[in-house]
Amino acid sequence: MIASIIFYIASGILLLSAAMVVTSRNPVHSVLFLILAFINAAVLFLLAGAEFLAMVLAIVYIGAVAVLFLFVVMMLDVNFAALREGYQRYAPVGALVGFVLFAELALVVMNFVIAPGAAVLRLSPAPGDVTNTVALGELIYTRYILLFQLSGMVLLVAMIGAIVLTHRDRKKSLRPDVARQQARQVADTLTMVRAEFGAGVKLVSPPATPQAEEISQ
Amino acid sequence: MSAFLNSDFGILVLTLLQSLAIIVPLLIGVAYLTYFERKVLGAMQMRKGPNVVGPFGLWQPFADAIKMLMKETIIPTGSNRGLFLLAPMITFGLAVIAWAVIPVNNHWAVANINVGVLYLFAISSLGVYGIIIAGWASNSKYAFLGAMRSAAQMVSYEVSIGLVIVCVLLCVGSLNLNDIVLAQRHIFFAVPLFPMFIIFFISALAETNRAPFDLPEGESEIVAGFFVEYSAMSFALFFLGEYANMILMSAMTTTLFLGGWLSPIPFAPFTWLPGPLWFLLKLFVCLFVFLWVRATFPRFRYDQLMRLGWKIFLPFSLVWLVVTASVLEVFGWLPHG
């Protein structure tokens, strides 16, 4: 009973926040509602017994992707009035795109065929002695290893591409050379001088290289 | 009685009581961690620390709490009121709910779930939201700069924390925190995975925004960072959240590397001490190191922080992950062969 109560609460909040993502005026609020939707989707995964997927959804989407979303949206200086201005003009185009997408989805759903073996598989009980994570791992790393590795490669290439596109070698920037900083010794830069009373110290410039020290002596 | 405990309502009541049994000691722990911090810092800087309120200044945390409660909560004009108040609650709430899966003794966790480590990792990666939202909702440039620093910092160090956790998981073969502790019966993971232990601890410092990585609140550049605009109880919640996060990270270190409730030397006089006490003792040592680091090291510069995370920790932990996997495979030590 508790599970079904939680299910209705979570899916209710999920649907509401999904609607708020689209309708809220402030883009930052939209992203926050998106995060709320993600959290509730994770709860639904948990209720379905897919604990690994739920946690991965939380880590990847909420913990990393949405943080960057929020980051970008907050940095934008959005003029809400200007955003509202074109609403009347763009509404028909938006409606058209929505209609096309809806028609496509409807076509797909109407012609959807459930795989013949699926109904039988659903009836067989899930193995109780294997945890979610182990079960997934045993499939991904054996049967689907090629697809898994390939998708990893695609992501890696995408990441490298993004870095290459945005990387500029700025010759003028004052970047510290860490190796040189580490190699620097106290003796290279510092000389201890005993100042005689009333006589003061004669400064040598440039100070404190070994050669300079020899000259001063 | 057992019929009541097995009914839906009974489970609900039981869970609530269990949660209270975790949250109340946690809050007291947070209060006394602030006292402990001031005493330790005082000792290290040759001062006395709080010593006026109560014997040895022991009532100081409560005096501070009452002072915070009495003050006025100021909400700046131009701030986003709802989010401004939500941010500290998120920070504090996340620091508390993570405790649901920490085993204090064998099977003593509110929820002994299969994916305990992932849960902890997910919760700690959500911690950044409280800070970003606070920075944005305050409508102040210092707060926003602090929030941006924090977001970049926490996302960076999460990567190496993730790799370190994968190393531990390879040695255990389970994501359950109880199993992870039990796998350390013979040797604590801090010994064979020593470099990972160090990386985890330093990353934990960065995750909790503690010195020497407390750039999000670097007072010399951005006043107080993301909580510049907060006062009274909303500030206190941030403060409590930070300290609760410190305790949580220490608990994670204890569970993953220092053998949780297990006694370090597995024979008679040491095993007499009950598990929760060992757990507390290890927690205490970790927290002391947190404070010791604060008293010892100067703050990092931001580019140094990023360099440490991405150019040193990430490659190193990647290589160490491969080394761990290879060693386990070659010697046939992989759990579940």
Chai-1 contact restraints between the chains, C-beta under 6 A:
chainA,res_idxA,chainB,res_idxB,connection_type,confidence,min_distance_angstrom,max_distance_angstrom,comment,restraint_id
A,M1,B,D8,contact,1.0,0.0,6.0,A-B,restraint_1
A,I2,B,D8,contact,1.0,0.0,6.0,A-B,restraint_2
A,E51,B,N114,contact,1.0,0.0,6.0,A-B,restraint_3
A,E51,B,V115,contact,1.0,0.0,6.0,A-B,restraint_4
A,F52,B,V115,contact,1.0,0.0,6.0,A-B,restraint_5
A,M55,B,V115,contact,1.0,0.0,6.0,A-B,restraint_6
A,M55,B,L118,contact,1.0,0.0,6.0,A-B,restraint_7
A,M55,B,Y119,contact,1.0,0.0,6.0,A-B,restraint_8
A,M55,B,A122,contact,1.0,0.0,6.0,A-B,restraint_9
A,A58,B,A122,contact,1.0,0.0,6.0,A-B,restraint_10
A,I59,B,F121,contact,1.0,0.0,6.0,A-B,restraint_11
A,I59,B,A122,contact,1.0,0.0,6.0,A-B,restraint_12
A,I59,B,S125,contact,1.0,0.0,6.0,A-B,restraint_13
A,G63,B,S125,contact,1.0,0.0,6.0,A-B,restraint_14
A,V67,B,V128,contact,1.0,0.0,6.0,A-B,restraint_15
A,V67,B,A151,contact,1.0,0.0,6.0,A-B,restraint_16
A,L70,B,I132,contact,1.0,0.0,6.0,A-B,restraint_17
A,F71,B,A151,contact,1.0,0.0,6.0,A-B,restraint_18
A,M74,B,W136,contact,1.0,0.0,6.0,A-B,restraint_19
A,T131,B,N114,contact,1.0,0.0,6.0,A-B,restraint_20
A,T133,B,L175,contact,1.0,0.0,6.0,A-B,restraint_21
